[in-house]
Amino acid sequence: MLSNGEYISQTNYSTGHWTINYVLLRGFGWLDALLHGDIAVRRGLQKLLASPNKMSEKQVQQWLEQFSPWRALVAVHLWAFGSASNSISLAIT
């Protein structure tokens, strides 16, 4: 299988990196898709790390590197974590 960079370099430039990686994850089951630019992933990591500052794409990308080749799985957990945190806080108020 092509690496993330190789696949993206061979695709249509009008298609964004997030879209390509999401299709690779959902359509092909590629577990190392890079979803570091996703706002839900960035918010989930911010909550996980209890950071008062918003996480940049670069910070999230660097943090996710330690989980290669399973970065997409971690990103999905960050999505769920962010959603669960919002649901819990809404239920309490």
Backbone as a printed PyTorch tensor [residue, N CA C, xyz], in Angstrom:
tensor([[[  0.8430,  -1.1780,   0.0000],
         [  0.0000,   0.0000,   0.0000],
         [  0.8850,   1.2380,   0.0000]],

        [[  0.4010,   2.2690,  -0.6610],
         [  1.1380,   3.5240,  -0.7040],
         [  1.1410,   4.1860,   0.6620]],

        [[  2.1710,   4.9520,   0.9310],
         [  2.1890,   5.7370,   2.1600],
         [  1.2130,   6.8970,   2.0020]],

        [[  0.9000,   7.5290,   3.1060],
         [ -0.0120,   8.6730,   3.0960],
         [  0.4540,   9.7330,   2.1070]],

        [[  1.6990,  10.1160,   2.1990],
         [  2.2430,  11.1430,   1.3140],
         [  2.2140,  10.7370,  -0.1460]],

        [[  2.5390,   9.4760,  -0.4370],
         [  2.5290,   8.9940,  -1.8160],
         [  1.1160,   9.0060,  -2.3940]],

        [[  0.1560,   8.5540,  -1.6000],
         [ -1.2200,   8.5210,  -2.0950],
         [ -1.7480,   9.9240,  -2.3480]],

        [[ -1.5240,  10.8110,  -1.3980],
         [ -2.0340,  12.1690,  -1.5370],
         [ -1.3760,  12.8780,  -2.7140]],

        [[ -0.0860,  12.6270,  -2.9400],
         [  0.5980,  13.2900,  -4.0540],
         [  0.0660,  12.8210,  -5.4060]],

        [[ -0.5760,  11.6620,  -5.4470],
         [ -1.1120,  11.1310,  -6.7010],
         [ -2.5940,  11.4500,  -6.8990]],

        [[ -3.2070,  12.1760,  -5.9930],
         [ -4.6340,  12.4570,  -6.0890],
         [ -4.9000,  13.8340,  -6.6650]],

        [[ -6.1500,  14.0860,  -6.9240],
         [ -6.6150,  15.3580,  -7.4510],
         [ -6.3840,  16.4500,  -6.4110]],

        [[ -5.7680,  17.5540,  -6.8020],
         [ -5.4420,  18.6180,  -5.8570],
         [ -6.6700,  19.3690,  -5.3460]],

        [[ -7.8140,  19.2370,  -6.0170],
         [ -9.0130,  19.9130,  -5.5240],
         [ -9.6230,  19.1640,  -4.3370]],

        [[ -9.1680,  17.9440,  -4.1080],
         [ -9.6280,  17.1650,  -2.9580],
         [ -8.6690,  17.4250,  -1.8060]],

        [[ -9.2050,  17.8100,  -0.6510],
         [ -8.3700,  18.1470,   0.4900],
         [ -7.7750,  16.9330,   1.1790]],

        [[ -6.7350,  17.1800,   1.9490],
         [ -6.0420,  16.1140,   2.6710],
         [ -6.9580,  15.4060,   3.6590]],

        [[ -7.8080,  16.1610,   4.3690],
         [ -8.7130,  15.5440,   5.3230],
         [ -9.6510,  14.5700,   4.6190]],

        [[-10.2140,  14.9980,   3.4900],
         [-11.1500,  14.1580,   2.7450],
         [-10.4730,  12.8800,   2.2750]],

        [[ -9.2890,  13.0050,   1.7430],
         [ -8.5570,  11.8330,   1.2600],
         [ -8.2870,  10.8660,   2.4110]],

        [[ -7.8160,  11.3950,   3.5280],
         [ -7.5120,  10.5270,   4.6670],
         [ -8.7590,   9.8910,   5.2530]],

        [[ -9.8650,  10.6300,   5.2710],
         [-11.1090,  10.0810,   5.7970],
         [-11.6120,   8.9480,   4.8970]],

        [[-11.5170,   9.1330,   3.5930],
         [-11.9160,   8.0740,   2.6570],
         [-11.0160,   6.8530,   2.8260]],

        [[ -9.7220,   7.0840,   3.0110],
         [ -8.8120,   5.9620,   3.2310],
         [ -9.1900,   5.1950,   4.5010]],

        [[ -9.5760,   5.9210,   5.5430],
         [ -9.9820,   5.2890,   6.7910],
         [-11.2970,   4.5370,   6.6190]],

        [[-12.3330,   5.2270,   6.1980],
         [-13.6760,   4.6410,   6.1530],
         [-13.8690,   3.6900,   4.9830]],

        [[-13.3210,   4.0290,   3.8350],
         [-13.5400,   3.2170,   2.6470],
         [-12.5960,   2.0400,   2.5100]],

        [[-11.3680,   2.2090,   2.9990],
         [-10.3560,   1.1780,   2.8040],
         [ -9.8190,   0.6090,   4.1120]],

        [[-10.3050,   1.1260,   5.2310],
         [ -9.8630,   0.6060,   6.5230],
         [ -8.4130,   0.9070,   6.8390]],

        [[ -7.8730,   1.9930,   6.2690],
         [ -6.4690,   2.3390,   6.5060],
         [ -6.3530,   2.9960,   7.8710]],

        [[ -5.7530,   2.3320,   8.8090],
         [ -5.7290,   2.7590,  10.1970],
         [ -4.6640,   3.7970,  10.5240]],

        [[ -3.8710,   4.1820,   9.5430],
         [ -2.8400,   5.1920,   9.7840],
         [ -3.1740,   6.5140,   9.0870]],

        [[ -4.4470,   6.7230,   8.8000],
         [ -4.8650,   7.9730,   8.1610],
         [ -4.5660,   9.1500,   9.0810]],

        [[ -4.1900,  10.2600,   8.4880],
         [ -3.8420,  11.4600,   9.2530],
         [ -5.0360,  12.3970,   9.3340]],

        [[ -5.6630,  12.4580,  10.4930],
         [ -6.8320,  13.3080,  10.6930],
         [ -6.5320,  14.4260,  11.6780]],

        [[ -5.2760,  14.8360,  11.7420],
         [ -4.8410,  15.8410,  12.7110],
         [ -5.4630,  17.2120,  12.4910]],

        [[ -5.9590,  17.4900,  11.3010],
         [ -6.5710,  18.7800,  11.0350],
         [ -8.0350,  18.8580,  11.4300]],

        [[ -8.6220,  17.7270,  11.7660],
         [-10.0360,  17.6900,  12.1280],
         [-10.2650,  18.4380,  13.4420]],

        [[-11.2370,  19.3370,  13.4420],
         [-11.4680,  20.1680,  14.6230],
         [-11.9050,  19.3270,  15.8280]],

        [[-12.6810,  18.2810,  15.5980],
         [-13.1110,  17.4200,  16.7120],
         [-11.9220,  16.6730,  17.3070]],

        [[-10.9950,  16.2500,  16.4810],
         [ -9.7770,  15.5870,  16.9700],
         [ -8.9490,  16.5760,  17.7780]],

        [[ -8.8050,  17.7830,  17.2730],
         [ -8.0190,  18.8040,  17.9790],
         [ -8.6530,  19.1640,  19.3200]],

        [[ -9.9820,  19.3010,  19.3450],
         [-10.6670,  19.5950,  20.6090],
         [-10.5840,  18.4270,  21.5790]],

        [[-10.7230,  17.2130,  21.0540],
         [-10.6190,  16.0350,  21.9160],
         [ -9.2580,  15.9300,  22.5720]],

        [[ -8.2000,  16.2020,  21.8160],
         [ -6.8530,  16.1610,  22.3860],
         [ -6.6580,  17.2830,  23.3960]],

        [[ -7.1960,  18.4460,  23.0950],
         [ -7.1010,  19.5590,  24.0400],
         [ -7.7470,  19.1710,  25.3720]],

        [[ -8.9160,  18.5310,  25.3160],
         [ -9.5930,  18.0990,  26.5390],
         [ -8.8190,  16.9910,  27.2340]],

        [[ -8.3140,  16.0340,  26.4620],
         [ -7.5570,  14.9250,  27.0420],
         [ -6.3360,  15.4230,  27.8060]],

        [[ -5.6390,  16.3900,  27.2210],
         [ -4.4340,  16.9260,  27.8450],
         [ -4.7380,  18.0550,  28.8280]],

        [[ -6.0120,  18.3960,  28.9660],
         [ -6.4430,  19.5010,  29.8420],
         [ -5.6670,  20.7800,  29.5360]],

        [[ -5.5100,  21.0450,  28.2560],
         [ -4.7740,  22.2230,  27.8120],
         [ -5.7150,  23.4230,  27.7360]],

        [[ -5.3190,  24.5580,  28.2890],
         [ -6.1620,  25.7560,  28.1870],
         [ -6.1130,  26.3760,  26.7850]],

        [[ -5.1280,  25.9760,  26.0020],
         [ -4.9430,  26.5330,  24.6550],
         [ -5.4450,  25.5730,  23.5920]],

        [[ -5.9540,  26.1390,  22.4970],
         [ -6.3700,  25.3220,  21.3660],
         [ -5.1470,  24.6250,  20.7790]],

        [[ -5.3570,  23.4070,  20.3080],
         [ -4.2740,  22.6280,  19.7120],
         [ -4.1700,  22.9630,  18.2250]],

        [[ -2.9680,  23.1810,  17.7570],
         [ -2.7520,  23.4230,  16.3290],
         [ -2.6820,  22.0880,  15.5990]],

        [[ -2.8350,  22.1350,  14.2850],
         [ -2.7010,  20.9190,  13.4830],
         [ -1.3270,  20.2990,  13.6890]],

        [[ -0.3180,  21.1370,  13.7310],
         [  1.0650,  20.6580,  13.8980],
         [  1.2350,  19.9470,  15.2420]],

        [[  0.6800,  20.5160,  16.3130],
         [  0.7850,  19.8890,  17.6310],
         [  0.1020,  18.5260,  17.6460]],

        [[ -1.0730,  18.4640,  17.0430],
         [ -1.8170,  17.1990,  17.0100],
         [ -1.0780,  16.1770,  16.1520]],

        [[ -0.5490,  16.6170,  15.0250],
         [  0.1970,  15.7100,  14.1520],
         [  1.4000,  15.1300,  14.9010]],

        [[  2.1330,  15.9830,  15.6040],
         [  3.3010,  15.5080,  16.3570],
         [  2.8870,  14.5410,  17.4630]],

        [[  1.7980,  14.8320,  18.1610],
         [  1.3350,  13.9680,  19.2420],
         [  0.8860,  12.6060,  18.7030]],

        [[  0.2270,  12.6150,  17.5380],
         [ -0.2630,  11.3620,  16.9490],
         [  0.8510,  10.4810,  16.3800]],

        [[  2.0110,  11.0590,  16.0820],
         [  3.1190,  10.2870,  15.5050],
         [  3.4710,   9.0600,  16.3420]],

        [[  3.3740,   9.1660,  17.6390],
         [  3.7380,   8.0540,  18.5200],
         [  2.8150,   6.8420,  18.3460]],

        [[  1.6780,   7.0400,  17.6880],
         [  0.7130,   5.9560,  17.5270],
         [  0.7190,   5.3330,  16.1390]],

        [[  1.6170,   5.7530,  15.2720],
         [  1.7060,   5.1750,  13.9390],
         [  2.0720,   3.6960,  14.0640]],

        [[  1.4200,   2.8050,  13.4080],
         [  0.5090,   2.9220,  12.2680],
         [ -0.9810,   2.8650,  12.6320]],

        [[ -1.3690,   3.3370,  13.7820],
         [ -2.7650,   3.2900,  14.2140],
         [ -3.3210,   4.6780,  14.5290]],

        [[ -2.8070,   5.6950,  13.8780],
         [ -3.2000,   7.0790,  14.1970],
         [ -4.6900,   7.3420,  14.0000]],

        [[ -5.2950,   6.7300,  12.9920],
         [ -6.7200,   6.9540,  12.7530],
         [ -7.5610,   6.3910,  13.8970]],

        [[ -7.1390,   5.2750,  14.4620],
         [ -7.8640,   4.7110,  15.6060],
         [ -7.8310,   5.6670,  16.7890]],

        [[ -6.6930,   6.2530,  17.0420],
         [ -6.5680,   7.2160,  18.1350],
         [ -7.4310,   8.4420,  17.8280]],

        [[ -7.4340,   8.8920,  16.5840],
         [ -8.2460,  10.0490,  16.1920],
         [ -9.7290,   9.7730,  16.4310]],

        [[-10.1820,   8.5750,  16.1100],
         [-11.5850,   8.2190,  16.3330],
         [-11.9050,   8.2430,  17.8280]],

        [[-10.9930,   7.7750,  18.6430],
         [-11.1980,   7.8420,  20.0970],
         [-11.2340,   9.2870,  20.5850]],

        [[-10.4170,  10.1440,  19.9870],
         [-10.4450,  11.5600,  20.3520],
         [-11.7760,  12.2020,  19.9510]],

        [[-12.3210,  11.8070,  18.7870],
         [-13.6490,  12.2840,  18.3790],
         [-14.6720,  11.8960,  19.4450]],

        [[-14.6550,  10.6210,  19.8150],
         [-15.6250,  10.1170,  20.7970],
         [-15.4370,  10.7930,  22.1530]],

        [[-14.1960,  10.9720,  22.5490],
         [-13.9130,  11.6170,  23.8280],
         [-14.4680,  13.0360,  23.8500]],

        [[-14.2500,  13.7710,  22.7830],
         [-14.7690,  15.1270,  22.6990],
         [-16.2850,  15.1550,  22.7180]],

        [[-16.9130,  14.2250,  22.0230],
         [-18.3780,  14.1550,  22.0010],
         [-18.9240,  13.7380,  23.3510]],

        [[-18.3010,  12.7620,  23.9870],
         [-18.7630,  12.2890,  25.2940],
         [-18.6280,  13.3950,  26.3150]],

        [[-17.5620,  14.1470,  26.2630],
         [-17.3610,  15.2380,  27.2190],
         [-18.4560,  16.2870,  27.0490]],

        [[-18.8100,  16.5890,  25.8040],
         [-19.8620,  17.5780,  25.5650],
         [-21.2180,  17.0590,  26.0330]],

        [[-21.5050,  15.7920,  25.7790],
         [-22.7900,  15.2040,  26.1760],
         [-22.9270,  15.1850,  27.6850]],

        [[-21.8620,  14.8220,  28.3680],
         [-21.8990,  14.7520,  29.8240],
         [-22.1120,  16.1300,  30.4060]],

        [[-21.3890,  17.1270,  29.9180],
         [-21.5190,  18.4680,  30.4780],
         [-22.9080,  19.0400,  30.1970]],

        [[-23.5210,  18.7060,  29.0500],
         [-24.8600,  19.1860,  28.7620],
         [-25.8920,  18.4980,  29.6420]],

        [[-25.6830,  17.2170,  29.9410],
         [-26.6190,  16.4750,  30.7680],
         [-26.6090,  16.9570,  32.2060]],

        [[-25.4850,  17.4430,  32.6700],
         [-25.3490,  17.8820,  34.0620],
         [-25.9880,  19.2510,  34.2700]],

        [[-25.9110,  20.1160,  33.2610],
         [-26.4140,  21.4830,  33.4320],
         [-27.9060,  21.5840,  33.3130]]])
